[in-house]
């Protein structure tokens, strides 16, 4: 079929009006938007790949959208009405279905063709399946539908890396019918931001596709270019996709991690993701440290508890270390923490969930954070919140635990707005605390339409060129890190790197600044942040006369390979500069956290759930003790 006709076909099945409805928020959960009993259509993952969806009759908005997202030509329209993986509307009237009778549709021989319609504010799918090749006409709801039925042909694909060795990858495969495909045995998912179907592929795969123009694309994490081949598939064909690096971070001693991944989550059923699946996507995303979570969701059921071993999983490779750890979750008062390097779980794994053994908001998060650190682990606060206020944040106990010395990092890059997290992080740094940057996707990989693991990642700088988990964790805890969703960013302040301290005598000092940026696509701003003040563009020198923290950041427009965010970002942890005996203690920011802790104390006193008053007083005393640290900083 001529390319222009294919383009018409790709657009014909669904064209969405671009509606921007304010107030939608991606949140941290996952909702199917399926009709009862239809969640298995598109919401939950399985190992069956993606060749067809067998549905007839009425469907929910989520299934209507996700089935139609399978058509590549629809991705831009769906991208425009989504807030990450959440649709800005669930109103079928916002979906425009064109006159299907005016277009010839390509169909695979023996494969289901899904035809959408909307009637009385409801969505429906009709299915057609033709067993013989050729051009045929059929009638649906009084409309004549023309189908160009194509025979199937076998496509064999091999993927190799920059050295020619077999490599796993994230694959986007589009058949001549305009639909996305995934082979049997793989897991078909959707990129949360671009609304494109993909699958994490082993180094080779094969499947049958309709004859005609076929597009195979492969990406591997954030350090590789997108490989792409267009094939005129007429019979059995072998294709090799060669991946090409645009940057080699391990060669410079930098290794990536994602602090917050759930292999299986959301409900006690559909717990289908195995360690082998996790290894596949760690390799496909070139994610060196996938930090896997044992955690509850809405009740006492602990997802993936059986996978915790207190050490790296046996499937780990030299450069890809699988480790099941823990997300410690409070039901709504204190916040959530992601723990690394546990030899045993920091119990209880959750507090404040009604109807469980841990209904009380007890103990405070401090207890589990200290238990993690006491066994050599690390602690970061997850998804800080949607507004930089006590009421709008979820990391409410963070300043307490930081003051008590049990927090190592903060997920500034996460499924919450980075602008919010940055403001809170800057205020903590301005109050004189040292806190490294972290990144965690909160990906639920047993849900088809959710965040992609490694879409946000934190890089830690190791002393050698080989990956070692203990050394990575040490660098992470020391703040020798930067976070990114694509660009690579390095900072030196008079030769010192993030996590270092530069000690200077009292007086004025002009410090040379080196900011190095590598990016696959252009960015719009390279900036320096000094004690919370943004200098744009980043200067070559900074003059200071008092102690300061200095970090670099970049941002830029959205790109197709920015998986979980509406724009590109990268941010380093700070270099700390000590000038004489001065301390970093911005009085406004110190007061901000004093007021914050007062609100936490008030809410704990009046609204928290405790079965014993002694428990309430124990938590309150902890918060008051942490408040003293901020009081002391006010006098510095």
Order of alpha helices (4+ residues) and beta strands (2+ residues): alpha-beta-beta-alpha-alpha-beta-beta-beta-beta-beta-beta-beta-beta-beta-beta-beta-beta-beta-beta-beta-beta-beta-alpha-beta-beta-beta-beta-beta-alpha-beta-alpha-beta-alpha-beta-beta-beta-alpha-beta-beta-beta-beta-beta-beta-beta-beta-beta-beta-alpha-alpha
